[in-house]
Structure formats: structure tokens, C-alpha cells
Amino acid sequence: MKDIPSSHPVSPGARWPAGLTIRAIRPDDAEELAALQSLPGCRYGTLRMPYPSPSSVRKHIDDLDEHSVSLAGFIDHIMVGNAGLHRYQGRRSHAASIGMGVHDAYQRRGIGRALLGELVAIADNWLNLRRLDLTVYTDNLAAITLYESFGFEREGIHRDYAYRDGAFVDALVMAKVRKV
């Protein structure tokens, strides 16, 4: 069992679900993260392929650079979610993309809200980012509602964005632009 130190929200006024701990992802999390990404519900909302190997997930973790923030959420030593932010470079260094996933058995319990709150707080209060953007499948109403509650707005639709479960699906482009 991994030692998971207690953590405190970066997001001012955040309320996390009871027992939730959020920390930076570590290379030794690769097996648990691969298992999380393999869950049908978690995978269904992402571009991930079925059956990611722990070694490919480990390589992704190892390849994270200083422009990325990658978080994992745990309850009772179980990885219940992950979220990441990748800052663009050059003339887009004021912006970042985000992505996240929540364990099938822990959805609709505030895990996604806690993870997203941390990413938004880091973007706003530590990285001085002006714009956060993401893509989300148009049929993922729970995620769209969550993003909109944080101020993300719909900017457009990517038609036939991805091939999922035997059919092409559309995705929304959403962004949160912080006013200065």
C-alpha cells in the first residue's frame, strides 16, 4: 500500500469529498492509472484506447515536462481520478489544455469537481494563465455541466471528432478565459 500524505486544497474555499487526497502523479502510479483508464466509463469519455499498458502509461508520466501538471485523486488508497494541465508554449504560453477522468465507481461524488478546482486554481493563482481549453464529447452532459459550472463556455463543435464504440462522435470545444 502506498503512503499517500494528506493534502490541502490549493483552490480557495474548496470542499473535497470525505477522505479524498490529491497529489502529483508519480511514476509508481502507472499500474493504477492504467487500470483507471481501462474502466469502461472512464475510457468512454476520453480518446484513450482500451487496455493501456502500464509501461506506456509510465512512459507518459516519465515524459511529463515542467509545462504540465498531472494530479491523481485517492480515497482509501484507491486511485479514483486523475486530471492534467498542459501549458502551451511560445505565443500561446498564456493558455493550457486540460483533461481528466474519474473512476467508474466514484463518479458523481465530487471527485471531478475537486480535481478540476485544483487545476483551475493552479492555472489562475500560480501560473497566471489567461485561457484554459478542452474538448468534451457532446453526449457527456455531466462533464459539460461541470465545466460550465467553472465558467467554461462552448466555443464550437468538432464534427466527427473521434471514432468511439463503432461510430463517429462530435466534441465541443470549451474554454475558460480569465478576465484581467
C-alpha positions in Angstrom: 0.0 0.0 0.0 1.4 3.4 -1.0 1.9 6.1 1.6 -0.4 9.0 0.5 0.3 12.1 2.5 -2.6 14.3 3.4 -3.1 17.2 1.1 -4.8 20.5 1.3 -6.7 22.2 -1.5 -4.9 24.9 -3.5 -8.3 26.1 -4.5 -9.5 28.7 -2.0 -12.7 27.6 -0.3 -12.6 24.2 -1.9 -14.6 21.3 -0.3 -13.4 17.9 -1.2 -15.3 14.7 -0.6 -14.6 13.0 2.7 -11.3 11.0 2.5 -10.1 12.4 -0.8 -6.4 13.1 -1.2 -5.0 14.8 -4.3 -1.3 14.8 -5.1 1.0 14.9 -8.1 1.1 11.8 -10.2 4.2 9.7 -9.7 5.9 7.1 -11.9 4.9 4.3 -9.5 1.3 5.2 -10.1 1.5 3.8 -13.7 -0.3 0.5 -13.0 -3.1 2.1 -11.1 -3.5 4.8 -13.7 -3.6 2.2 -16.5 -6.3 0.3 -14.6 -8.3 3.6 -14.1 -8.0 4.4 -17.8 -9.2 0.9 -18.7 -12.5 1.3 -16.9 -15.4 1.4 -19.5 -17.0 4.6 -18.2 -13.8 6.5 -17.7 -12.4 5.5 -21.1 -15.7 6.2 -22.9 -15.3 9.9 -22.2 -11.7 10.1 -23.5 -9.6 9.5 -26.5 -7.9 6.6 -24.8 -7.7 3.2 -26.4 -8.7 0.1 -24.4 -6.1 -1.8 -22.4 -3.3 0.7 -22.0 -0.2 -1.0 -20.8 1.4 0.1 -17.5 4.7 0.6 -19.4 3.1 3.1 -21.9 1.4 4.9 -19.0 4.7 5.0 -17.1 6.5 6.4 -20.2 3.8 9.1 -20.4 4.3 10.0 -16.8 8.1 10.0 -17.2 7.8 12.3 -20.2 5.8 15.0 -18.4 7.7 18.3 -18.6 7.8 21.4 -16.5 4.9 22.8 -18.5 2.5 20.1 -17.2 0.6 19.5 -14.0 -0.7 16.0 -13.5 -2.8 15.1 -10.5 -4.2 11.9 -9.0 -7.0 11.6 -6.5 -7.2 8.8 -3.9 -9.8 7.6 -1.5 -8.8 4.7 0.8 -5.6 4.2 -1.3 -7.6 3.7 -4.4 -7.0 6.0 -7.4 -10.4 7.5 -8.0 -9.4 10.1 -10.6 -6.7 11.9 -12.5 -6.5 15.3 -14.2 -3.9 17.2 -16.1 -3.0 20.6 -17.4 -0.5 21.1 -20.2 0.7 24.7 -20.9 1.2 25.7 -24.5 4.4 27.4 -25.5 5.5 30.5 -27.4 2.7 32.8 -28.4 0.2 30.5 -26.7 2.1 30.5 -23.3 -0.9 32.3 -21.7 -3.0 29.2 -22.3 -3.2 25.5 -21.4 -5.3 22.4 -22.2 -6.8 20.2 -19.6 -8.2 16.7 -19.4 -9.5 14.4 -16.7 -11.1 11.1 -15.8 -12.9 9.7 -12.8 -13.2 6.0 -11.7 -16.5 4.5 -12.8 -17.5 3.6 -9.2 -16.7 7.1 -7.9 -18.5 9.3 -10.5 -21.0 11.9 -9.3 -19.3 12.1 -5.9 -17.4 15.4 -6.3 -14.1 13.9 -7.4 -14.1 15.6 -10.8 -15.1 18.9 -9.2 -12.2 18.7 -6.7 -9.7 17.8 -9.4 -10.9 20.5 -11.8 -10.9 23.0 -9.0 -7.3 22.3 -8.3 -6.3 22.7 -11.9 -8.2 26.0 -12.3 -6.7 27.3 -9.0 -3.2 26.4 -10.2 -3.8 28.0 -13.6 -5.2 31.2 -12.1 -3.2 31.7 -9.0 0.2 30.0 -9.7 0.7 30.0 -13.4 -1.2 33.3 -14.3 -2.8 31.5 -17.2 -5.4 33.5 -19.1 -7.1 30.7 -21.0 -7.9 27.0 -20.3 -9.4 24.9 -23.1 -10.6 21.4 -23.5 -12.6 19.1 -25.8 -15.5 17.0 -24.5 -17.8 14.7 -26.3 -21.2 16.3 -27.0 -23.0 13.5 -25.3 -21.1 13.8 -22.0 -23.6 16.0 -20.3 -22.3 15.5 -16.8 -18.8 16.7 -17.8 -20.2 19.7 -19.8 -22.3 20.7 -16.8 -19.3 20.5 -14.5 -17.1 22.6 -16.9 -19.8 25.2 -17.3 -20.1 25.5 -13.5 -16.4 26.6 -13.5 -17.0 29.2 -16.2 -16.1 27.2 -19.3 -18.0 28.3 -22.4 -18.9 26.5 -25.5 -16.8 27.8 -28.5 -17.7 25.3 -31.2 -18.2 21.8 -32.3 -15.7 19.4 -33.9 -17.8 17.2 -36.2 -16.8 13.5 -36.3 -14.1 14.4 -33.9 -13.3 10.8 -32.9 -14.2 7.2 -33.6 -15.7 5.7 -30.4 -17.5 2.4 -29.9 -18.1 1.8 -33.6 -19.3 5.3 -34.5 -18.0 8.8 -35.1 -18.8 11.3 -32.4 -18.8 15.1 -32.1 -16.9 17.0 -29.5 -17.4 20.5 -28.0 -14.5 22.9 -27.8 -14.9 24.7 -24.4 -12.7 27.4 -22.9 -12.5 29.5 -19.8 -10.9 32.9 -20.4 -10.0 34.7 -17.2 -10.7 38.4 -17.4 -7.9 40.7 -16.3 
